[in-house]
Amino acid sequence: GAVLALEASRLARNNRDWYQLLELCGLTDTVIVDADGCYDPRLLNDRLLLGLKGTISEAELGWLRQRAYEGLLAKARRGELRLSLPVGYMHTADGRIEKHPDQRVQAAIRLVFERFATLGSARQVLLWFRQERLPLPALVADTPWGERVTWRLPIYNTILSVLHNPVYAGAYAFGRTATRTHIRDGAAHKTRGHRRPREAWLVLLPDHHAGYIAWET
């Protein structure tokens, strides 16, 4: 039989998969055909050429990913990379970050910081809001044109997300979390959202936009 491809090296995204394909083709007497020719993985010269094709292809993919990531990081360092914003902020048409035009939303966010300055702990702020039956704004992505603001009584994570987010202090931050890879059942599994210490953030630009509190505060 034969495996037909426009370019043989595009049949796999890494050398491990590529050489597994070569092994299977060699065992089943199957040739690999692309626009450049026909290769028999059982022949040493053909196998060597296929191996070089796979190595070069993997390197090209690595270069493409690296250039794309460097471009993304350069845009973030200028504060121009468009990130998801917490409730209380929105992007303008020209890409700037501004406070939500709804004055009720702004007042609710300011109230969280005011209560924290008075009460001194996130838990006490939560209890105060629950006791007073005061809802806080939240974003819900259930509309075709984007997110909308809804109101609900806060939970503990609601208060923490406001107090911990540097966006509310007028700062642009990128790379606050990291991805970790671990082996489970012989396969690689990635977990995201692991917090980095502030000194390890990839980008931090204070005074980037109007904040609800001062950066020093």
N, C-alpha and C positions, 0 to 999 in steps of 0.2 A: 504494500500500500504506500500512500504518500500523504504528507501533510503539506498543504499549499498555503502560502502566505505572501503578501506583498513584500514584506521584509522579515526574514526569519527571526532576527534578533528581537522583534516586537512581540514574539509569542510569549514572553515571560518578562516580569518586572524586576527579577533579581536572578543572580547566577544559580542559586540553589534550585529554583524552579526550572531554570533553563537546562541545567545538567540532568535533572530528573527526566525531562522530556527527551533529551538525547539518549539516556539509558533505555527508556521505554522503546524509542524508535529502533535502537540497536538490537534489542531483544526480539522485537516483532518484525525485523527485516523491513522497516519502513524508512523511506527516504524523505528528506525535507527539501522542498522546492520554493524558491523565491524568485524575484525578478532578476537576480544575478546568476542563478544557476541551480543545479540539482546536487544535493549533498547526501552522502551515505554515512551515517554516524558510525558504522562499523569500520570504515577506512580511517587510518590514522591522520592522513593529511586533511580529509574532509572534517573530521572531528576537531582537529586543531583550528581550522578556519572557523568552524561554528563556535568554538570556544572564544575566539577573538571577537567575533561578532557580538556574542553575549556580554563580554567584558566591556566593550566599547559602548554598547547600548545602556548598560547599567551606569557607566560613568556619565553618559549624556543625561540620563534622568536625574542623577545627582547634581549635575551642574545646573540643570533647569530649576530644580527645587531650591538650590542655594541662591541662584539669582533672584527667583521670585521672593524668597524670604528676605534677602537683603534689601530688595525694593520696598517690601512691606515695612521693614524695620526703619528704613530711611524716612518713609512717610510718617511713621509714628514718632520719630525723633523730632520732626517738624510740627507735631501736633495736628497733622492733617488726616491721619487715618481715622476713618469713621467707625467708632465703636458704639456698641449698644449703651444707651443712657438709662440711668435710674429714673424713677418717677420724680417729677419736678423739673426735668430738663427736656429739651427737644432740639433737633437739628434745624437750622434755617436752610433756605434754598441754596445759599452760597457756602454751606458746610460749617458755619459757626455753631457754637453751643450757646444756647440762651435758656433762661428760666421759662418754665411753662407759663403761658399767658393767663391762665386761670389763677386769679388772686387767692381763691380758696385753697388751691393746691399749694401755692407758695406759703400761705399762712400755716398750713398743717405741717409742712416740713420744718419751718422755723420753730414751731411749737415743740417739736421733738427735741431740738437742741436746747431750747429754753428750759424745758422740764429736766433735761439731763444735767444742765448747769446747776439747777436748783436742788435736785434730788440726789445726784451723784452716782446713780447706777442704772443700767439698762432695765433691770428687773423692776425697780421702783417706777421708772417711766412707763413700763408696760402696765403695771398695776393701776397707775393713775389714769391712763387712757381707758382701761377696761372699766374702772370704777365710774368714770365720768361718761362712759358710753360714747366716746368720741372716736369715730372711724378715721382711718388714714387712707390716702390715695394709693392705688396699686395699678400696675399696668397689666392689661389682659390682651393677649394677641389672638383675638377671635373675630377680627374683621378683615375683609379682603384688602383694605387699603392700609392696614397696619395695626398698631396697638391703640387701645383706648384706655381711658382712666376710669376705674371703678373705685368704690368706697367700701371699706370693710373694717371691722374691729381688728386691731393688730395682734399678732402673735409675737413671741420672743424674737424670732429671726427677723421679723419686720423691723423692729427697733434696732437690732444689731446691724442690719444691712444699711440703715441710714447712718448710724454712728461710725461705721467702719469704712464707708466709701469715700475716697479722697475727692471724688467729683464734687461733692457738696462743699468742699473747702476751696473750690475754684481751681483744682489741679487736674492736669491731664496725666493719666497713668496707664501704662501698657506693660504687660508681662508680669502682672501681680501673682499669677498662678503658674504652675508648671505641670507637665505631663510625666508620669512615671510608668515604666514598663516592668512587668514581672512575669515570670514563667508559671503557668498553671496548666496541669495535665499535658505538659510537653509543648504548649503553644504560648506565644507571646500575647499578653493582654495589657492594654494601656488604660490607665485611669487618669482623669483630668481633674483640675480644680484644686491641686495641692498648693497651699498658700506659701509664697516666698516671703522672707523678711524684707522690710522696706529697702534696705541697702542693696538687695539683689533684684529689685524691679528693673526691667529693661529700660523703661522710659518714665521719668517723672518731671513734669513741667508745672511748677506752681504758678499762680497768677495767669492761668491760661484763659479763664472765663470768669464771669461773676459768680461768686460763691454765696452759700447761705450762711456760712461762718468764715472767719478769717483763717488762713492757713496756720498761723501761730496758735490759734485757739484749738 
